[in-house]
Amino acid sequence: MGDWTITASFGQWQFGQRAWFPKADLPAWATEPTGGMVVAQLSANAFLFTGDHVRVSFDAKDGSAPGGMIVRVEEGHFDKGAWVMDRIWNGDQTDYGLNLIDQPVWIKVTMGRYK
């Protein structure tokens, strides 16, 4: 998606990378083909997605300018076609990827770069 790579992974432990905690319990759905997502690019640096039982990560695409990072993550809904933000996700909710479990929600992600 432009200068960004979006990765979906499934059956992940929600609080860290698997390599960091190899003995952590996997979620109950980790052994079944469960989950999915859909993503739309709203602008060069903004994306909207929803899904369930999925971890989504956003990174700078190989060969693009370095320093890619998540600037803002909003959870929200639509009212008569207009985006309405319900809450902003903080670092505790975004540090290990954006985890959506059994209740799909709409997430708007804004990416940026630092130098």
C-alpha positions as CSV (number, residue, x, y, z in Angstrom):
1,M,0.0,0.0,0.0
2,G,2.2,2.8,-1.3
3,D,5.1,3.4,1.0
4,W,3.7,1.1,3.7
5,T,3.6,-2.7,4.2
6,I,0.6,-4.1,6.2
7,T,0.9,-7.5,7.6
8,A,-1.9,-9.7,9.1
9,S,-1.0,-12.6,11.3
10,F,-3.2,-15.1,13.1
11,G,-3.2,-17.2,16.2
12,Q,-0.9,-14.7,18.0
13,W,-0.5,-14.1,21.7
14,Q,-1.6,-10.6,22.3
15,F,1.1,-9.2,24.6
16,G,4.4,-9.4,22.8
17,Q,6.2,-11.1,19.9
18,R,6.2,-14.9,20.0
19,A,10.0,-15.0,19.9
20,W,10.1,-13.0,23.1
21,F,7.7,-15.4,25.0
22,P,7.9,-18.8,23.3
23,K,6.2,-20.6,26.2
24,A,3.3,-18.2,26.5
25,D,-0.2,-19.7,26.0
26,L,-1.6,-19.2,22.5
27,P,-5.2,-18.1,22.3
28,A,-7.9,-20.8,22.0
29,W,-8.4,-20.1,18.3
30,A,-4.7,-20.4,17.4
31,T,-5.0,-24.0,16.1
32,E,-8.0,-23.3,13.8
33,P,-8.2,-21.3,10.6
34,T,-10.0,-18.4,12.3
35,G,-10.1,-14.7,11.5
36,G,-9.8,-12.2,8.7
37,M,-9.5,-8.5,7.9
38,V,-10.1,-5.9,5.2
39,V,-8.1,-2.7,4.8
40,A,-8.7,0.4,2.7
41,Q,-6.1,3.1,2.0
42,L,-7.7,6.5,2.6
43,S,-4.7,8.6,1.7
44,A,-0.9,8.2,1.3
45,N,-0.5,7.7,5.1
46,A,-4.0,6.8,6.4
47,F,-5.8,3.4,6.4
48,L,-9.1,2.0,7.6
49,F,-9.5,-1.6,8.6
50,T,-11.6,-4.0,10.5
51,G,-11.4,-7.7,11.2
52,D,-11.4,-10.3,13.9
53,H,-8.9,-12.8,15.4
54,V,-6.0,-11.0,13.7
55,R,-2.9,-9.0,14.6
56,V,-2.1,-6.2,12.1
57,S,1.2,-4.4,11.8
58,F,2.2,-1.4,9.7
59,D,5.7,-0.8,8.6
60,A,7.7,1.2,6.1
61,K,8.0,-0.6,2.8
62,D,11.4,-1.9,1.9
63,G,13.1,0.8,-0.3
64,S,10.9,3.6,1.0
65,A,12.1,6.5,3.2
66,P,13.2,5.2,6.6
67,G,11.7,6.1,9.9
68,G,8.1,4.9,9.5
69,M,5.9,4.8,12.6
70,I,2.3,4.8,13.7
71,V,1.3,8.3,14.6
72,R,-2.3,7.8,15.6
73,V,-4.8,4.9,16.0
74,E,-8.5,5.7,16.3
75,E,-11.3,3.3,17.0
76,G,-14.6,4.5,15.7
77,H,-17.7,4.1,13.7
78,F,-19.6,5.7,10.8
79,D,-22.6,7.9,11.2
80,K,-24.4,8.7,7.9
81,G,-21.1,8.0,6.1
82,A,-19.0,10.3,8.3
83,W,-16.2,8.9,10.5
84,V,-16.8,9.3,14.2
85,M,-13.8,8.6,16.5
86,D,-14.9,6.8,19.7
87,R,-11.4,6.5,21.3
88,I,-7.7,6.8,20.6
89,W,-5.6,3.7,21.2
90,N,-2.5,4.3,23.3
91,G,1.0,2.6,23.3
92,D,-0.1,-0.3,25.4
93,Q,-2.6,-1.2,22.7
94,T,-0.3,-0.6,19.7
95,D,3.2,-1.8,20.8
96,Y,2.8,-5.4,19.6
97,G,0.7,-4.8,16.5
98,L,-3.0,-3.9,16.5
99,N,-4.9,-6.9,17.9
100,L,-8.5,-7.5,17.1
101,I,-10.0,-10.5,18.8
102,D,-13.6,-11.7,18.8
103,Q,-15.4,-8.3,18.4
104,P,-14.7,-6.6,15.1
105,V,-14.2,-2.8,15.3
106,W,-13.3,-0.1,12.8
107,I,-9.7,1.2,13.2
108,K,-8.2,4.2,11.4
109,V,-4.4,4.3,11.4
110,T,-2.3,7.3,10.5
111,M,1.3,6.7,9.6
112,G,4.2,9.1,9.6
113,R,8.0,9.4,9.5
114,Y,10.6,10.7,11.8
115,K,14.2,11.8,10.9
